[in-house]
Amino acid sequence: MAILTIEESRLKKVFKEALVEVLEEKSDLVRGILEEALEDASFIKAIQAGELTKPVSRAQVLLALGADR
């Protein structure tokens, strides 16, 4: 079995080229992944913020949203 050696600078260049190619060819997939990650992070922050507040009734929530009962 042959062992392949490659200089670190060449490896970095090849990796960067491959990453750019993936980002260009699969931009919709990458965009979707980033959107999901940001949405998840937002949900986590909202949940953490909610854990620090006192509970409210359904009626209070609907009132704050301007919904009629």
C-alpha positions as CSV (number, residue, x, y, z in Angstrom):
1,M,0.0,0.0,0.0
2,A,1.4,3.4,-1.0
3,I,1.5,6.3,1.4
4,L,0.6,9.6,-0.1
5,T,2.4,12.7,1.3
6,I,1.2,16.2,0.6
7,E,2.4,19.5,1.8
8,E,0.2,21.4,4.3
9,S,-0.1,24.4,2.0
10,R,-1.2,22.3,-0.9
11,L,-3.7,20.4,1.3
12,K,-5.2,23.7,2.4
13,K,-5.5,24.9,-1.1
14,V,-7.2,21.7,-2.3
15,F,-9.6,21.8,0.7
16,K,-10.5,25.4,0.0
17,E,-11.1,24.7,-3.6
18,A,-13.3,21.7,-2.7
19,L,-15.3,23.8,-0.2
20,V,-15.9,26.6,-2.7
21,E,-17.1,24.0,-5.3
22,V,-19.5,22.5,-2.8
23,L,-20.8,25.9,-1.8
24,E,-21.3,26.9,-5.4
25,E,-23.0,23.6,-6.6
26,K,-25.1,23.0,-3.5
27,S,-25.9,26.6,-2.5
28,D,-29.6,25.7,-1.8
29,L,-28.6,22.9,0.5
30,V,-26.1,25.0,2.4
31,R,-28.6,27.8,2.7
32,G,-31.2,25.4,4.1
33,I,-28.7,24.0,6.6
34,L,-27.8,27.5,7.8
35,E,-31.4,28.6,8.0
36,E,-32.3,25.6,10.1
37,A,-29.3,26.2,12.4
38,L,-30.2,29.9,12.9
39,E,-33.8,28.9,13.6
40,D,-32.8,26.3,16.1
41,A,-30.5,28.8,17.9
42,S,-33.4,31.3,18.0
43,F,-35.7,28.7,19.5
44,I,-33.1,27.9,22.1
45,K,-32.8,31.5,23.1
46,A,-36.5,32.0,23.2
47,I,-37.0,28.9,25.4
48,Q,-34.2,30.0,27.8
49,A,-35.7,33.5,28.0
50,G,-39.1,32.0,28.7
51,E,-37.7,29.8,31.5
52,L,-36.7,33.0,33.4
53,T,-40.2,34.6,33.2
54,K,-43.3,33.8,35.2
55,P,-46.1,31.7,33.6
56,V,-49.1,33.5,32.1
57,S,-52.6,32.3,31.3
58,R,-53.8,31.5,27.8
59,A,-56.1,34.5,28.0
60,Q,-53.2,36.8,28.7
61,V,-51.3,35.5,25.7
62,L,-54.3,36.0,23.4
63,L,-54.9,39.5,24.8
64,A,-51.2,40.3,24.1
65,L,-51.6,39.0,20.6
66,G,-54.8,41.1,20.1
67,A,-56.9,38.0,19.5
68,D,-60.6,37.9,20.4
69,R,-61.7,35.2,22.8
